Amino acid sequence: MGNAFLHPDRLLPADPATRKLARTLYNAVADLPIVSPHGHTDPRWWGENPAFSDPAALFVTPDHYVTRMLTSQGIPFEALGIGANCEKDPRKIWQTFADHYHLFAGTPSRIWVDDALSRLFGVTQRLGPKTANDIYDAIAERLPEPDTRPRALYDRFGIDAIATTDSALDDLAFHAMARESDWQGRVVPTYRPDAVIDPDTPDFSANLEHLAEVSGCDTSTWDGYLDAHRARRAAFQAMGATATDHGHPTPRTADLPLTEARALFERVRSDKLEHGDSELFRAQMLTEMARMSVEDGLVMQLHSGSLRGHSSATRRDYGPDRGFDIPVPVSFPEALRPLLDAVGLDPRLTLILFTLDETTYSRELAPLAGVWPCLRLGPPWWFHDSYEGMRRFREMAMETAGIYNTVGFNDDTRALCSIPARHDVARRVDSGWLAEMIVTHRLEEAEAFEIAPLLAHGLAKQAYRL
């Protein structure tokens, strides 16, 4: 449905000839199925398939891209429906969002929200103070309808497969509900063991005990602890998992002799940590996870370079994932060497690297992925899943890494309605990049039309074994 604020050539190159090529490339991939191999949608949506309660619960409260912009301008979390004494009226929360929607000018969030409002709910006006009530009503009127429930949105979006991100301690009950239903959508879990790998995690000791309970293994010993991970990974695979995910502060890895690894685990388990033990244990466990991926075939993802919870007070009062995670510099070559020396040449391993430190693209990540057969470059992530971020990634990394050492795009979102918009942005940006490759005679037109669907969904499907 056309409207005044969603231009059909948005994000395509300005040069007329290049834009024409880009438009043709984009039209060839615009409606391809969506593969969403890494994200944070709520598994309950897929298991129970509930109706969304109101527009604010759909667009505002769960989206840390939205809340971080608003809090940066002094709007309290309570006004966004977050916190012990928060605003309960969703229309007031929505009005606050609309009153400040101008703050999102030039950001990917505005592209995503505009797209969702237009394509999902038929909105033809820009959200703002004067249009807030009408747009709220237009969305609220549709939410009780069957075609706006999560499973119906999955089908409407043309999703081929979607992965959630789940704690190693999760019972995966909602995944079981989805699999046991008559719905045909493919939703798979992803094994995220940070809570039982990072000694700096609150309640780490209790988490180890819980891991013992859910795995049936003795986590008081190093060997039993590793067996517990193997058991949980197998349980995830039984629910369709194809990947693990590791959100470590740095990409450091280690490969300690067995006696040293056992001694380190004993210090970690008994809370008798020496200086540097937490980082060393995380590093050792990345290598252990890589070894397990060689054994069981799970694709490994490493997301590093984020200082999480930069505001201690916000984390304390409102919980994690409230937008106070900040990119920090990290370096990969020496950090990854122990893991790569151990298993990096094994053809059974795939390790996908993500970073928030863009300076490493051309200096480190592209050369690493351009030679190590196990390595792939994840797409621009988090702060960089934007027009400029995607363009920088292509321009900085592709010449050295090559297109086929990347994994396409993933949306990495908690906001369900933004999924098609995010993939649409990526397809438009990549179409423009490919068009410029054609007009500068770096690619033949036929090659570009072969590569475009790979960037849109083929590479992700291959890399994640979906």
Secondary structure as UniProt FT lines:
FT   TURN            8..11
FT   HELIX           16..29
FT   TURN            30..31
FT   STRAND          34..36
FT   HELIX           43..48
FT   HELIX           55..59
FT   TURN            60..62
FT   HELIX           64..72
FT   TURN            73..74
FT   HELIX           77..80
FT   TURN            84..85
FT   HELIX           90..99
FT   HELIX           101..104
FT   TURN            105..106
FT   HELIX           108..121
FT   TURN            129..131
FT   HELIX           132..142
FT   TURN            143..144
FT   HELIX           146..148
FT   HELIX           150..157
FT   STRAND          159..163
FT   STRAND          166..167
FT   TURN            168..169
FT   HELIX           173..180
FT   STRAND          187..188
FT   STRAND          191..192
FT   HELIX           194..196
FT   TURN            199..200
FT   TURN            202..203
FT   HELIX           204..215
FT   TURN            219..220
FT   HELIX           222..238
FT   TURN            239..240
FT   STRAND          243..246
FT   HELIX           258..269
FT   TURN            270..271
FT   TURN            275..276
FT   HELIX           277..296
FT   STRAND          299..304
FT   STRAND          306..307
FT   HELIX           312..318
FT   STRAND          326..327
FT   HELIX           333..343
FT   TURN            344..345
FT   TURN            347..348
FT   STRAND          351..355
FT   TURN            358..359
FT   HELIX           361..365
FT   HELIX           366..369
FT   TURN            370..371
FT   TURN            373..374
FT   STRAND          375..377
FT   HELIX           382..384
FT   HELIX           387..401
FT   HELIX           403..405
FT   HELIX           416..418
FT   HELIX           419..439
FT   TURN            440..441
FT   HELIX           445..453
FT   HELIX           454..458
FT   HELIX           459..463
FT   TURN            464..465
//
